[in-house]
Amino acid sequence: MANELKMDTKQAITSLANQGWSQRRIAKDLGVHRRTVTRLIKSIDDSKGAISMTGNGPGRTSKCEPFRASIEAKLESGLDAKRIYEDLQSEAAFEGSYASVQRFVKALRSVNPKRVWRMEVEPGEEAQIDYGTMMLTQGEDGRPKRTQLLRITLSFSCKSYSEAMLRQDTESFIRGLENALRHFGGVPVRLCPDNLKAAILKAHWHDPEVNPKLLSFARHYDTAIMPTRPRSPQHKGKIERNIKSLKRELKGRSFKSLADLNEYLRSWESNVSDQRIHGTTKRQVQEHFLCEEKSALRPLPSGLFPCYQEGRRKVGRDCYVIVEGAFYDVPEQYMGRHVWVRWDARMVRVLDASIELICSHARIAAGKFTSVLGADGRRGSFEESAAYWRKRCSRIGCGAGGWADGVIANRDQMAVRIMQGLVSMTGKYSKNQIEKACVKAALHGQYRLSDLKSWISSPQNQESFSFMESHEIIRQPGSYDQSIGSKELFDGN
């Protein structure tokens, strides 16, 4: 302790500190604990203490001193030492080091600590959420396993729910959160998680990027996600202390399995945590919850949040996204862009950045495609592709549809490509021109695109017709034989 040091040691520490020695160097040279040096230096008057904490003695003024007012203002606005250092370099041609700014900022904070405001809420208004990590012995092998301890606490009554899991992924987090809301029997107005990766993709006090799946969960339960401020434990004081209590309770215990651990947590919450008298409210937690907060919670939805997996995917140049080895097509306007994909055992749903549905597909096996446009221009089987392009041709007119039927009957596997060529002609010729050409080509049994173009370019050409073998005004050849053999043919002049 500082008050147990000899007078000459105290004087030595003070003298070396005034000469600009660091606390680490003083402690090492004098053979005393660093904390002892720190406590002694802090016992000096405020002005000297502030200078000493920056590593400078009275005879060596910090390079930050001329900018004290500016630094104090930036601290008041919430900027950290790194940002202050960058601003001083750009705004005032600051020549000091980043370490000097760090020491000066630390000294200002120790002399003028910032007030911490208590954060109290109304019943049913908020639940704070956080994880704690412990190495707990689970299973018969007796080996410790890294265990994630999820804890959700209602801020008003401090009633809590705890669940152990092996991973801190989004799916596990949401399932644990849903179990907590069902345990409480209602939903608070907002959920305040720490900036854990399972919930927050990019931490930011003013505009955080929340995991889209968690946003969907919040819509399903009619609540809001309000992450706490990064690196500000006082913003989640309700849950911080509860995590410590939970770890203290589990320390040194072993469990047969993860299920055994969760069973123990449920019993501990009910028989110990809920029965305690809270230090602030001076009331039993369970009684406080039942009397004042449970009725203020919003009602639970009728069904559970759908269980599915999701991931971010980039749409390739072929306009497919890949899900577990299978290929699912996406509209062309999303080519090269990132989308969110959600899938379960039956369906795959593709969503845009606003979590709006783009398209959906039935699940297919790995290595399969939802639709394929191969080198021969087909969509699926030949029959499916031919039916599709025949329908496209019929939109031009009845004549074009009839000509397409002739193409399918006479051109075999090339029929699909020929019908594609017919449809593409609408960009160069009018539908009326194409329709007339198709009628003439079908009449002459012509089923090549070149024939259609000839009829379009030379519509005045003489039409030639083949001789007809039968007609109602044409007598059959057998009737002439009968006439030749009869006498009537030679009677008369």
HELIX and SHEET records of a PDB file:
HELIX    1   1 ALA A    2  GLU A    4  5                                   3    
HELIX    2   2 MET A    7  ASN A   18  1                                  12    
HELIX    3   3 GLN A   23  LEU A   30  1                                   8    
HELIX    4   4 ARG A   34  LYS A   42  1                                   9    
HELIX    5   5 ASP A   46  MET A   53  1                                   8    
HELIX    6   6 GLU A   65  PHE A   67  5                                   3    
HELIX    7   7 ARG A   68  GLU A   76  1                                   9    
HELIX    8   8 ALA A   81  ALA A   92  1                                  12    
HELIX    9   9 TYR A   98  VAL A  111  1                                  14    
HELIX   10  10 THR A  170  PHE A  184  1                                  15    
HELIX   11  11 PRO A  212  HIS A  220  1                                   9    
HELIX   12  12 PRO A  233  LYS A  236  5                                   4    
HELIX   13  13 GLY A  237  LEU A  250  1                                  14    
HELIX   14  14 LEU A  258  TRP A  268  1                                  11    
HELIX   15  15 GLU A  269  SER A  273  3                                   5    
HELIX   16  16 VAL A  285  HIS A  288  1                                   4    
HELIX   17  17 PHE A  289  GLU A  293  3                                   5    
HELIX   18  18 LYS A  294  ALA A  296  5                                   3    
HELIX   19  19 GLU A  332  TYR A  334  5                                   3    
HELIX   20  20 PHE A  382  SER A  394  1                                  13    
HELIX   21  21 CYS A  398  ASN A  410  1                                  13    
HELIX   22  22 ASP A  412  MET A  414  5                                   3    
HELIX   23  23 ALA A  415  SER A  424  1                                  10    
HELIX   24  24 MET A  425  GLY A  427  5                                   3    
HELIX   25  25 LYS A  431  LEU A  443  1                                  13    
HELIX   26  26 LEU A  449  SER A  457  1                                   9    
HELIX   27  27 PRO A  477  ILE A  484  1                                   8    
HELIX   28  28 LYS A  487  LEU A  489  5                                   3    
SHEET    1   A 5 SER A 160  MET A 165  0                                        
SHEET    2   A 5 PRO A 144  LEU A 154 -1                                        
SHEET    3   A 5 GLU A 126  GLN A 138 -1                                        
SHEET    4   A 5 ARG A 190  PRO A 193  1                                        
SHEET    5   A 5 ALA A 224  ILE A 225  1                                        
SHEET    1   B 4 SER A 160  MET A 165  0                                        
SHEET    2   B 4 PRO A 144  LEU A 154 -1                                        
SHEET    3   B 4 GLU A 126  GLN A 138 -1                                        
SHEET    4   B 4 SER A 254  PHE A 255  1                                        
SHEET    1   C 2 ILE A 200  LYS A 202  0                                        
SHEET    2   C 2 GLU A 209  VAL A 210 -1                                        
SHEET    1   D 4 GLN A 309  LYS A 314  0                                        
SHEET    2   D 4 HIS A 338  TRP A 343 -1                                        
SHEET    3   D 4 MET A 347  LEU A 351 -1                                        
SHEET    4   D 4 LEU A 357  ALA A 362 -1                                        
SHEET    1   E 2 TYR A 320  VAL A 323  0                                        
SHEET    2   E 2 ALA A 326  ASP A 329 -1                                        
END                                                                             
